[in-house]
């Protein structure tokens, strides 16, 4: 009867021997133990995106950018101080709502022109697409390609898989944001924006 007990004891003993001991602490080149992982954390951490990003509000300086429009015109807000600027973001060239909005600005252009406003339509479409859109619809203002969405991002405009939300930013002649439209009714938007530019 002792043999089974002895066998069990050997199994337990061998089983214990199979357990591996925890690895020794890592050492540095000088032989000292490395510090625990927690103490290796940087002293400062980046702020969450919601805290780090500046929020665009009326009265704040318009974010600057430099780009060429479909017609070759250089567009840079900081270089256009002294003139009002309207940046209207839209999803896609030649789609029904975007065409209606663009044509409304076109049809009211005779009223916009005396204000010396720089009117800029912005989408992720290429400049080649913009050229065709402008030619087809006889658009007298500038269209800009924001292929990577960086301009939209600077102005707080959502980019959904390459389709920018329909937002409009009115910038005063002083270079500061005058009006922000986060919701746009294309049937009356041109008249709204004209009133903002004239005021």
N, C-alpha and C positions, 0 to 999 in steps of 0.2 A: 504493500500500500504506500510505501514511502517513495517508490519510483515515480509515480505520477506527480506527487507533490514536488519532487526534485526537478522533474521536467518542467513543471509550471514555473518554478522559481527561475530556472534558466531562461525560459521564454521572456519572463518579465525583465530579467537582468539584461538580456540581449536587446529587448525592445527599448530599454532606457538608453543603451549604448548607441542605438541608431539615431536618437535625437541629436540634432546638431546644436552646438552651443552658439549663442548670439555672436556675431562677428565683433572683433575688437574695434574700439573707436578709431576712426580714421586719424592718421597723424599727418602733420605738416612736414616740410622738408627738414625742420629742426628737431622733429621727433615729438613735439607737443601735440596734444589731442586737439582736433578741430572743434570749433565752436558749434553748438547745436544749430539746426537749421533756422530756428526762429530768430536767433541773434544775428543771422546773416541778412535779414530783411533790410532794404534800404531805409534810410532815415525818413524820407518823405515819399509819398505816393501821389500819383496823378489824381486830380479831382475827377469825379464822375462826369461823363459827357454833359449831363444836364446842368451841372454847375459850371463847367469850364467854358461852355459855349456862351457867347454873348447873345442876348435876345434882342431882336430887331424891334424897336419901338418908335413911335412917332417922336420926332425931335432928335433922334440919334443920327450920327453921321452915316451916310450911305456907304455900305461896303464898296471898296474900289475893285475894279477889274480892268483888264485891257484886252480887247478882242476886235477882230475885224468883222463887220457885218457882211451880208451876202453881196452887197454892192461895192465892197472894198473900203467902206468908210470905217475909220478907227473910232471905236466907242470906248471911252474911259470916263466914268463919272467925275473923277477929280479934275479932269481937264476941261470939263463942261460947266464949271461953276459960272453962274451968271445967267444960266438958262435952265428952265424947268426940264426935268427928265421923267418920262413915264416908261417903266419896265413892265410889260405885261407878259406873264408866263402862260404858256398854253400847251396842251398835250401833243398835238400832231398836225402837220400841214394837211390841208385839203379835207379834213374831217368836217362834218356838218357844223358843230358848235364853233369850232375854231375858224372856219370860213366865215360864219355869220359875224363873229366878233371882229375879225380882220376887216371885213367889208364895211362894218359899221364905222370903224375908225377911218377907213378910206372915204366913205360918204360924208363924214363930218370934217374932212381934212381942211376944207376951205375956212372952217371956223378955228381949227387948231393952228393953222399956219401963222396967223398974226401974233400968236403968243411966243413964237420962236422955240416951241417945245421940241425936244428930241424924243421921238416916240420909237420904242424898240420892242419888237416882239421876240420872245425867247422860247425855244423848245430844243429838244435833243436832236432834231432833224439836222441833216447835213446842210452846208451852205448851198450845195447843188440843188437839194430839195427846196430850200428857201428861194433860190433864184426862180425856179419853175413856178412856185406858189405866187411869188410877187409878180411875175410876168403874167401869169394866167388871170390873176385877180386885180391886176393894175394897182398894186399897193404902193403908195408914195412914201412909205416910211421904211425903217431899217428892220431886218430880221437877223437874229444872231443864233448861231449854233452853240449850244451848251452840251456837247456830247457827253462829257463826264459828269454833268450835273453840279459842277463846282459853283457856278454863279447862283443857281437855284438854292444850293445849300447855304451860301452866304446870306441869302435873303429869306431863309426859313421856308422855302417852298418844297413840299414833299415830292419825291421822285419815286414813282411806282413802276419798277421794271422798265425804266426808260421813258415813261410818260409823266411829264411834269403836271402838277396840279394847276388849276386855273386861278392864279393869283395876280394881283397888280400892285406895284409899288410906285407911288408918286413922290418924286424927289423935288424939293424946292430949289430955287435959284441959288440958295445959300449952301447947297450940298447936303442938307439934312432931309431925313424922311418926313414927308408932309402928310401922307395918307397911305394906309395899308388896307388892301381888300383881300381878305382870305376867303370870301365867297363872292362869286361874280354871276350876275344875270346878264348874259350877252345881249339881250334885247334892249337894255337901257344903259349898258356900261359906258359906251362912248360918251353919252351925255353927262354921266356922273363925273367921268375923268376930265372932260372939258371944263366943267364947273370948278373942279379942284385946281386946274392949271390957271384958270382966270382969276381965282380968288387971291 
